[in-house]
């Protein structure tokens, strides 16, 4: 009888222990799952924050690049405007020199350095061919 009671008591104890152990295992498993989910959430937050920080750095770098590009373009425009101004001044001087040269050529031709008369410029009237000073200014057809 005593053995039977001891056996029943042990079975009850084992039954209670088994339930408690099952509950403890469930709690440990739930706690592990909870920790895993929290770690995943933390990793996701870090990825999001890192992504945002990286995007901000990229945008900041692009702004610096655009600013530098704008300064280069402005300098290029300024250089081209200065070059255009120099070219226009050079063109003006060349035109003045050309006009002076033309005036001197006309002056020479009328001052006697060229043909002495219109007849000399045109030739002696033998034919349609130009002679003298005018010959170098016209191309025969």
C-alpha positions as CSV (number, residue, x, y, z in Angstrom):
1,X,0.0,0.0,0.0
2,X,2.7,2.3,0.9
3,X,4.4,1.6,-2.3
4,X,1.3,2.3,-4.2
5,X,0.9,5.7,-2.5
6,X,4.5,6.5,-3.2
7,X,4.0,5.5,-6.8
8,X,0.9,7.6,-7.1
9,X,2.6,10.5,-5.4
10,X,5.6,10.2,-7.8
11,X,3.3,10.0,-10.8
12,X,1.5,13.1,-9.7
13,X,4.8,14.8,-9.1
14,X,6.1,13.8,-12.5
15,X,2.8,14.8,-14.1
16,X,3.1,18.3,-12.6
17,X,6.8,18.5,-13.3
18,X,6.1,17.5,-16.9
19,X,3.5,20.3,-17.3
20,X,5.8,22.8,-15.7
21,X,8.7,21.8,-17.9
22,X,6.5,22.0,-21.0
23,X,5.4,25.5,-19.9
24,X,9.1,26.5,-19.2
25,X,10.1,25.2,-22.7
26,X,7.2,27.2,-24.3
27,X,8.3,30.3,-22.4
28,X,11.9,29.9,-23.5
29,X,10.8,29.3,-27.1
30,X,8.6,32.4,-27.0
31,X,11.4,34.4,-25.5
32,X,13.8,33.3,-28.2
33,X,11.3,34.1,-30.9
34,X,10.7,37.5,-29.4
35,X,14.5,38.2,-29.2
36,X,14.8,37.1,-32.9
37,X,12.0,39.4,-34.0
38,X,13.5,42.3,-32.0
39,X,16.9,41.7,-33.6
40,X,15.4,41.6,-37.1
41,X,13.5,44.9,-36.4
42,X,16.7,46.5,-35.2
43,X,18.6,45.4,-38.3
44,X,15.7,46.8,-40.5
45,X,15.9,50.1,-38.7
46,X,19.6,50.3,-39.2
47,X,19.3,49.5,-42.9
48,X,16.6,52.2,-43.3
49,X,18.6,54.8,-41.3
50,X,21.8,53.8,-43.2
51,X,19.9,54.1,-46.5
52,X,18.6,57.5,-45.6
53,X,22.0,58.7,-44.4
54,X,23.6,57.4,-47.6
55,X,21.0,59.1,-49.8
56,X,21.6,62.4,-47.9
57,X,25.4,62.0,-48.5
58,X,24.8,61.3,-52.2
59,X,22.5,64.3,-52.6
60,X,25.0,66.5,-50.7
61,X,27.9,65.3,-53.0
62,X,25.7,65.9,-56.1
63,X,25.0,69.5,-54.9
64,X,28.7,70.1,-54.5
65,X,29.3,68.7,-58.0
66,X,26.6,70.8,-59.5
67,X,28.0,73.9,-57.8
68,X,31.4,73.3,-59.1
69,X,30.1,72.6,-62.6
70,X,28.1,75.9,-62.6
71,X,31.3,77.8,-61.6
72,X,33.2,76.1,-64.4
73,X,30.5,77.0,-66.9
74,X,30.3,80.6,-65.7
75,X,34.1,80.9,-66.1
76,X,34.0,79.3,-69.5
77,X,31.3,81.8,-70.5
78,X,33.4,84.7,-69.2
79,X,36.5,83.4,-71.1
80,X,34.5,83.1,-74.3
81,X,33.1,86.6,-73.9
82,X,36.6,88.0,-73.5
83,X,37.8,86.0,-76.5
84,X,34.9,87.3,-78.5
85,X,35.7,90.9,-77.5
86,X,39.4,90.3,-78.5
87,X,38.3,88.8,-81.8
88,X,36.0,91.8,-82.5
89,X,38.8,94.2,-81.7
90,X,41.1,92.3,-84.0
91,X,38.5,92.3,-86.8
92,X,38.0,96.0,-86.4
93,X,41.8,96.6,-86.7
94,X,42.1,94.3,-89.7
95,X,39.2,96.1,-91.4
96,X,40.9,99.5,-90.7
97,X,44.2,98.2,-92.1
98,X,42.4,96.8,-95.2
99,X,40.7,100.1,-95.8
100,X,44.0,102.0,-95.4
101,X,45.6,99.6,-97.8
102,X,42.8,100.1,-100.3
103,X,43.1,103.8,-100.0
104,X,46.8,103.7,-100.5
105,X,46.4,101.5,-103.6
106,X,43.8,104.0,-105.1
107,X,46.1,106.9,-104.1
108,X,49.1,105.2,-105.9
109,X,47.1,104.6,-109.0
110,X,45.9,108.3,-109.2
111,X,49.2,109.7,-108.1
112,X,51.1,108.5,-111.1
113,X,52.7,105.5,-109.7
114,X,50.1,103.4,-111.5
115,X,48.8,104.1,-115.0
116,X,49.4,107.5,-116.5
117,X,46.0,107.7,-118.1
118,X,42.8,105.8,-118.6
119,X,44.0,104.7,-122.0
120,X,47.1,103.2,-120.5
121,X,44.9,101.4,-117.9
122,X,42.7,100.1,-120.6
123,X,45.4,99.3,-123.1
124,X,45.9,100.8,-126.5
125,X,42.5,99.8,-127.7
126,X,43.7,96.8,-129.6
127,X,41.2,94.4,-128.1
128,X,39.2,93.5,-125.1
129,X,42.2,92.4,-123.1
130,X,43.0,94.6,-120.0
131,X,46.5,95.9,-119.5
132,X,48.3,97.8,-116.8
133,X,47.0,98.2,-113.3
134,X,43.4,97.0,-114.1
135,X,44.7,93.7,-115.4
136,X,45.6,92.5,-111.9
137,X,42.2,93.5,-110.5
138,X,40.0,91.7,-113.2
139,X,40.0,88.2,-114.5
140,X,39.2,87.8,-118.2
141,X,36.3,85.6,-119.0
